[in-house]
Amino acid sequence: MTTPARSTDPDQRRPGVRQLRLVVEAEDYESAVAFYRDVLGLSEEAAFAGDGEALVTILEAGRATLEIANPAQKRMIDDVEVGRQVAPRLRVAFEVDDVVEATQTLVDGGATQLAPPTETPWRSLNSRLDAPAGLQITLFQELEPDRATGGSQG
């Protein structure tokens, strides 16, 4: 399978999508906002209130990518990161500077660790957690500096 070359020239990119926004329903809204904003450290971009007690907080998470994996890749990532199949159909991955420290911070802040930081075959250090709002998340740290802007493979 060949992979088409990616252009980094903004004038050569296809127009259209300007932002990826993942919308998550949280039964315990205040706790979820506190976890992702105050514990994980995502900065608050905006917050709005609407009729009928409707609330939304938009948190900035840096560069966004959409990683699409087939079932075999999903199983392989679960095997590498956790040692068994645990991921739901949707999982969110966050790149951090120090996966060991960030994992402990999130556990202290209310997440449940499913697997400790583990080196992957694609040279990243990944941990897996169950987090507020029903999300399963991967924290990853690239171990090779030249891959810092690459995909998580996780």
N, C-alpha and C positions, 0 to 999 in steps of 0.2 A: 504494500500500500504506500503510495507516495503522499507526501504532505506538501500542500502548496506553500510557497514562501509567503511570509507575513511582511507587509510593508509597515515600517515605523514612521514613514512620512505621512503627517496628518492629511496632506492634500491627496494622498493615494488611497486612503481608507474609504470604505463605503459609508455614505451618510445614513443617518437614521437613529440608531440607539445612542443615547447620550449617558444613560445611567442604568445600572441593574439595581432594582430594589426588591428585596425579599420581604414580603408582608407576612407576619406571624400573628395569629390570634392567641392571646394570653388570657386565660381565666383570671389569674392573679396578676393583673396589669402592673400594679405598683412594684411588686417584687421582681417581675421580669425586667422592667425598666431599670430598677436599682441594680440588678445583677449585671446586665449587659452594659449599662452606662458606668456605674460606680465600681464594679468589681473587674469586669473585663477591660474597661477603659475606653469604650466607644464614645466619641464626643457627641453631644446633643446638637443636632442641626436645627431642629424645629419641634414644636409640640403644639397640638391643636385640640380644642374641645368642641364638641358639636351637640346637637339636640339629643335628648334621651340618654344623657351621660356618656356619649361617645367620646373616646379619648384615643389619641395616637401620638407617639413620640417617634421622630425620625432620627436614627443614630447613624453617624458617619463611620464607615468601616474601611476607609482607604480604597485602594483599587479593587474593583470587583471583576470576577470572571465567572463564567458558567462552565462547569466541568461536567461533561456528559460521559457516562461510563456504561458499558454494556454489563449484563448480569455477571459475567465471568470476572470482569475487572472489579466490580463491587465486592464479590466474594473474596477475591485475592486481597483487596485492601483490608477487608475485615480480618482475614487470616493473618496478615502481616501486623496490623495494628493491635488486634485484640486476641487473636488465636482461635476465634470462633465467629460464627455469623450472628451479628447483633444489630447491624444498621437497618434502619427503616429505609424506605425508598428515597427519602430526602435527608441529607446530612449537611451541616454547614461547617466549613473549614476556615479557620482564622490563622494567618501567619503572624507569629510573634517573635520577638528577639530572643527570649529565653523560655523554652518550652517547660523546663523543670519548674522554674519559679512561677510561671503563669498557671501551670496545672495546679500547683499547691494553692495559689491565690484563689482560683475558681472553686476548688474543693472547699476551702475555708469560707468562701462566699455562698455556698449552697449547692454546687454541682456535685454529682456522684461520679467518681472516677471508675470507668469501665476497664481501662488499661493504662498503665504508666507510660511515660515517654519511652518510645521504642525506635531504634534506628531502622529505617526502611531500606529496601534495595535501591531506591531512587535517591538515596543520600539526604534524607531529611529525618528529623527527630519528631515523631508524632505521638500524641496522647489522645485518648478518646474519653469523652465525658457525656453523661446525661445532664442536661441543663434546664433551667426554667423555660416555661412556655412549651414544654414537650419537645424541645430540640435535642438531637444528638449532635455533638460537635467534636471536631478534630482540631486540636491545636498543632501547628507544625512550625518547625524552625529549619530553614535550609542550612545544611552543613557545608555546602560549597558556595562561596561568595558569588560566583558568576551565575548561580541559579536563583538568586534572591528575587528576581522578577519573573521567574518561570512558574509553571503550574505546580500545584501541591501534590499531584498524584495521590491525593488522599481526600 
